Amino acid sequence: MNNHDLEGVLDFLRGAEQLKNTLRTARTSNGREESTAEHTWRLCLMVMMFADQYPNIDPLKLMKMCIIHDLGEAINGDIAAVDQVEGSDKGIQEREDLITLIAPLPTKLKQEILSLWDEYEHASSEEACLAKALDKLETLLQHTQGRNPADFNYGFNLSYGRKYTDSDELTMRVRSLIDIDTEKLAQRNKSN
């Protein structure tokens, strides 16, 4: 890699750092808003825990896909699933933001990241479908651990992301365990 390409990589990494400052609606166990970078970290940890259960997938491709799946949020932030307007496509904005973010990179890296992101966005491979399922599961898990506001909508979580989490036996089993905790929290919320 020549110095010009190295400078481009550093510029990209400086931009990607904003994911540490991009806050989501999820709360940590001490009540602080979670960053997109923190969500991505645990999503990648989940890949490490479960990838060997999927012998037909490429674990490196899955990991890369999870690392880059929310990169576009470094520019305009995250829109919580519960706040998304039906018919809107946040993916269009995220893709435009991703293209802006990866602009300083050498062509080969730009193409790889954009290709992985497009594959993820369209769920066009086994890796992409699993990445989407794990992404949903990480969010649901965080919602059962976070110190959430009193009006938190646990009911929404019971249906959120099922298209992906119900697509295979392992993610369905993980989902059912998380849903038990979600249902308990929903009941507790109703009685308060």
N, C-alpha and C positions, 0 to 999 in steps of 0.2 A: 504494500500500500504506500503510495507516494504521499508527500507532505500535504498536498492539496486535498487529497482524499481524507487524510487524517484530520485536517481542519474541518472538513465537512462532517465527519463522524462526530467530532467534539461539538460542533454547532448543533447537530441533531440531538446529542445526549443532553446538552444544556436545555434545549426545548422540551425534551421528554421529562426533565426534572420537574416540570410543572404538574405532573401527575401526583407528586407528593403534596401539592397544594390544592389539587382539585378535590373538593369535598363531595361526598355522596350523602344521601339521606340516611343511610345506615349509621347506627351508633355503635361505638365500641362498648365493652363491658363496663367502662367507667363513665359512659355517657358522652364521650367526645365524638364528633362527626368523623367518620372513617374517610380516608383518602382513597382515590382510585388506585394509587400505588399499593396501598395496604390490601385492598380487595384482590388486585392482581397477584400479589405475593402469595396469599393463601390459596388462590386458584391454582397457581403453579405447584404449591405444596400438595394440593389434592391430586394433580396430575402425577406427581411422584408416588403418591400412595396407591393410586389405582391403575396406572398405565399397564402394569404387568398382567392385569386381568383382561386385557384386550390384545391378544396375540396378533390380530390382523391389522393393527394400526401402527403407524410410525410414531414412536414416542417423542422423538426430537421435533418432528413436525407439529405434533400436538402441543408440546411445550412452547415452541415458537409462536404458534397461533394464540395461545393463552397470554403470552407476554405482550403481544401487539394488539390484542382484540379491542382495547379501550384507548389506544394511543391518541386517537383524534380528540379525545376529551381534554387533552392538555391545552387545547386552544380555547374552546368554548364551554367546557365543563360537561357535567353529566346531567341527564334528564331522567329522573326516577321513573321506573315503569308505571307506577301508580299515577304519575302526572302526565304521561304521554297522551296526546290527543289522538283519538282514533282517526285513521286516514293519513296522519302525518308520518313522514319517514325520516326519523332522526338519523338514519343511516346515510342519507345523502349529505347532510351537514358534516357528519363524522368523517366521511370519506374525503370531502373537500378539505377538512381540517387536517386529516392525515397526510394528504398530498402536500399541503403547506409545510407540515412538520418534517416530512422526509426529504424535502427539496434539496437540502445541502448534501445529502448522501450520494456516494457513487452510484451510478446507474444500476448495477447489479443488485445492490442492497435495496435500493428504492423498489425495483421490480419484485424482489422477493417479499418485502413487507406488504406491498400493495396486493400482490397475488394471494398471500396468506390471508390478508384482511378480507378480500373479496370472497375467498373460499369460505371463511368463517361467516361472513354476513349472509351468504346465500345457502349456508349449510349444505355445501355441495360435495362433501366427502365424509367418510366415517369419522375422521379426525375432527372435522368442523362440527358435526352433530354432537360428538362427545364433548368438545370444548364448550358448546352452548349449554349442554346439560350440566356440566360441572360449574359453569359460570352461574347458572340459576341456583344450583345447590349451594354454592358458596354464599350467595346473597341470602338465601333462606336460612342457612346455618347462622350467619351473622345476625339476622333478625331475631333468632332465638337466644342469642347471647348478649345482644346490646341492651343497654339501659335506654329503652325507647320512650318517646313521649306518651303521655296517658291516653291520647287518642289514636295511637298507632293501629293501623288496619291489619290485624293478623288474618282476618278472613280473606283478604286479597291474596295473601301468601299461599293459602291452601289450594288455589287454582293457578297461581303464577308459574309459568314456564313448563307446564305439564307436557306440552307438545314435544319438548326435548327430554325432560326427565323420565317420561314414561316410555321412551323409545327402546330401552333395553333393561334386562333383568337386574343388573347391579345398580344402575342409577335409580330404578324404581324402588329397590330395597333401601338404598340410602335415603331417598325421598320419604319413604314411609316412616323411617326412624325420626327424621327431622320434623315431619308432619305431626307426630305424636307430641313433640315439644311445642310446636306451633299451636295445636289445639288446646293444650293446657294453658298457654299464655292467652289465647283468645277467651277461654272460659274465665280466667282470672280478670281479664279486662272487663268482661260483662258484669262481673259481680262487684266491681269497684264503682 
